[in-house]
Amino acid sequence: MTSPVETTSPDTEDVEPQDARLLSEEQVTPVMEKMQIEELVEEIRPSSAPRVIEVDSLVSWLVAVSCSWIMFWSLLVNRTSGLLYLSLKNEFNMTREEAAAPMSMAGAISNIFAMVSGLLLKKLPLPVVSSFGIVLTSIGVLLAGAIYTPIVITYSLGILTAIGQSMIFPTNMVAVNTYFKKNRSTASGISYMGGTLVSFFMPFAYEAMEQSVGFRWTLLITGALILNGVFGACVLRYPAQNTEKEPKDNNNVCDEENKTVAKSDAAPMPLSAQLAFIKRPIFLLIVVTGIVFAYELVLFNLTVVAFANEKDLAGKGPLFTLWFYAAGDAIGRLFSGQLSDRGVLRRRTVMALGYLLVSIATFGLALSSHQIVFFLFCFLFGLAAGSIMILFSVLLTEYLGLANLPLAIGVHCLINGLAALPRPKLFKILVKNETQHIALYYFMALIAVATAVVWGLHCLYMNIRKHFGRLRRHPRSVL
């Protein structure tokens, strides 16, 4: 969390709100974030003084690892969506649109209900919200295997499991951004690593289970395994260590229920004031970027195995597409955060480069005709996707403040979910028959390069504004 005593992060040092133009660039973000935190804490102040820990501490890294554990078990179905797509077509003779419906619906529903999760996170401790989400995710998969009809599978995975995941993902984002400040990008990457590790193991486990016990029991076993995530949710309320010294800054600690601690006598902010960030252009840019990313990621995971089959990749080739994608994803999530945390590149620059790589990867997948080349482009797509995914919550925190993060995530996901509703129809239009996915990948390349251009223009604009701001403050030094 940004401290008022410290300077702002590389991505926010030149962000200036319209109603604070008389303040210097180094003063704007800390002052606004402190005001937002003070208003938020009045609503959630505990009756007794909580035990506190410093951010970026050893316990903080334990929180990041526990978030990764939760993601691993919660995404068992998502990371095998391509195999699930083929299983539904083969088991129930579904059309491509019907087989794609559960995961497409899940992406929309989980994002829409994230707004509710954002409100819950302002009232309930993190482990309560996370545990309930994990249990609901498991129930959705178990119900699909227990009743085992096309309609129940579609709606239990597409609605129940999705609502459960809508509580898990925002909880992890808030936990990581609460417990970290300096290393937010790196910690975010670690928290998402669980989803990447699933791609290394689950496709092969899924295929083995389906061949030995059938699709129905595969769903039942998977649903039971998801409950392991509850152990990670319990760690989220790891008791904060008592500190002998008073923290340097009360805005730089978190309490034993993972809620921000501060001192203030200010009155609570009305909801309209708390949602004022919606009008900021940078928030709209992040939202649109998230919509594009969701389309890219869902469509890739849903079709890459079928696309590999279409290109006649021999043996275990289709499954290895997920393995190479996971390898790139792991590297992107773990190491791209270091570029921004260490100041090598700004986060907005990483975002622009990430989408450029996505466009190259999807275009290359459409053109490639050799197995190794196809695998390399899957790796490149994973590298770009991992680098992009870890930035959304971090950018929202850095630009809008930690106090706004729960609602910002909720609104961001709500819009993202509504935008995902046309995805099945778009899929049907672009994939005109069972063995033609090339038009879909050309479309993915097009929207990715357009997004990269927009972020590139944003980077250029911010650099120009920063340069002329220095000219106004120090004209002689520039000359």
Rosetta blueprint (number, residue, H / E / L):
1 M L
2 T L
3 S L
4 P L
5 V L
6 E L
7 T L
8 T L
9 S L
10 P L
11 D L
12 T L
13 E L
14 D L
15 V L
16 E L
17 P L
18 Q H
19 D H
20 A H
21 R L
22 L L
23 L L
24 S L
25 E H
26 E H
27 Q H
28 V H
29 T H
30 P H
31 V H
32 M H
33 E H
34 K H
35 M H
36 Q H
37 I H
38 E H
39 E H
40 L H
41 V H
42 E H
43 E H
44 I H
45 R L
46 P L
47 S L
48 S L
49 A L
50 P L
51 R L
52 V L
53 I E
54 E E
55 V L
56 D L
57 S L
58 L H
59 V H
60 S H
61 W H
62 L H
63 V H
64 A H
65 V H
66 S H
67 C H
68 S H
69 W H
70 I H
71 M H
72 F H
73 W H
74 S H
75 L L
76 L L
77 V L
78 N H
79 R H
80 T H
81 S H
82 G H
83 L H
84 L H
85 Y H
86 L H
87 S H
88 L H
89 K H
90 N H
91 E H
92 F H
93 N L
94 M L
95 T L
96 R H
97 E H
98 E H
99 A H
100 A H
101 A H
102 P H
103 M H
104 S H
105 M H
106 A H
107 G H
108 A H
109 I H
110 S H
111 N H
112 I H
113 F L
114 A H
115 M H
116 V H
117 S H
118 G H
119 L H
120 L H
121 L H
122 K L
123 K L
124 L L
125 P L
126 L H
127 P H
128 V H
129 V H
130 S H
131 S H
132 F H
133 G H
134 I H
135 V H
136 L H
137 T H
138 S H
139 I H
140 G H
141 V H
142 L H
143 L H
144 A H
145 G H
146 A H
147 I H
148 Y L
149 T L
150 P H
151 I H
152 V H
153 I H
154 T H
155 Y H
156 S H
157 L H
158 G H
159 I H
160 L H
161 T H
162 A H
163 I H
164 G H
165 Q H
166 S H
167 M H
168 I H
169 F H
170 P H
171 T H
172 N H
173 M H
174 V H
175 A H
176 V H
177 N H
178 T H
179 Y H
180 F L
181 K L
182 K L
183 N L
184 R H
185 S H
186 T H
187 A H
188 S H
189 G H
190 I H
191 S H
192 Y H
193 M H
194 G H
195 G H
196 T H
197 L H
198 V H
199 S H
200 F H
201 F H
202 M H
203 P H
204 F H
205 A H
206 Y H
207 E H
208 A H
209 M H
210 E H
211 Q H
212 S H
213 V H
214 G H
215 F H
216 R H
217 W H
218 T H
219 L H
220 L H
221 I H
222 T H
223 G H
224 A H
225 L H
226 I H
227 L L
228 N L
229 G H
230 V H
231 F H
232 G H
233 A H
234 C H
235 V H
236 L L
237 R L
238 Y L
239 P L
240 A L
241 Q L
242 N L
243 T L
244 E L
245 K L
246 E L
247 P L
248 K L
249 D L
250 N H
251 N H
252 N H
253 V E
254 C E
255 D L
256 E L
257 E L
258 N L
259 K L
260 T E
261 V L
262 A L
263 K L
264 S L
265 D L
266 A L
267 A L
268 P L
269 M L
270 P L
271 L H
272 S H
273 A H
274 Q H
275 L L
276 A H
277 F H
278 I H
279 K H
280 R L
281 P H
282 I H
283 F H
284 L H
285 L H
286 I H
287 V H
288 V H
289 T H
290 G H
291 I H
292 V H
293 F H
294 A H
295 Y H
296 E H
297 L H
298 V H
299 L H
300 F H
301 N H
302 L H
303 T H
304 V H
305 V H
306 A H
307 F H
308 A H
309 N H
310 E H
311 K L
312 D L
313 L L
314 A L
315 G L
316 K L
317 G H
318 P H
319 L H
320 F H
321 T H
322 L H
323 W H
324 F H
325 Y H
326 A H
327 A H
328 G H
329 D H
330 A H
331 I H
332 G H
333 R H
334 L H
335 F H
336 S H
337 G H
338 Q H
339 L H
340 S H
341 D H
342 R L
343 G L
344 V L
345 L L
346 R L
347 R H
348 R H
349 T H
350 V H
351 M H
352 A H
353 L H
354 G H
355 Y H
356 L H
357 L H
358 V H
359 S H
360 I H
361 A H
362 T H
363 F H
364 G H
365 L H
366 A H
367 L H
368 S L
369 S L
370 H L
371 Q H
372 I H
373 V H
374 F H
375 F H
376 L H
377 F H
378 C H
379 F H
380 L H
381 F H
382 G H
383 L H
384 A H
385 A H
386 G H
387 S H
388 I H
389 M H
390 I L
391 L H
392 F H
393 S H
394 V H
395 L H
396 L H
397 T H
398 E H
399 Y H
400 L H
401 G L
402 L H
403 A H
404 N H
405 L H
406 P H
407 L H
408 A H
409 I H
410 G H
411 V H
412 H H
413 C H
414 L H
415 I H
416 N H
417 G H
418 L H
419 A H
420 A H
421 L L
422 P L
423 R H
424 P H
425 K H
426 L H
427 F H
428 K H
429 I H
430 L H
431 V L
432 K L
433 N L
434 E L
435 T L
436 Q L
437 H L
438 I H
439 A H
440 L H
441 Y H
442 Y H
443 F H
444 M H
445 A H
446 L H
447 I H
448 A H
449 V H
450 A H
451 T H
452 A H
453 V H
454 V H
455 W H
456 G H
457 L H
458 H H
459 C H
460 L H
461 Y H
462 M H
463 N H
464 I H
465 R H
466 K H
467 H H
468 F H
469 G H
470 R H
471 L H
472 R H
473 R H
474 H L
475 P H
476 R H
477 S H
478 V H
479 L L
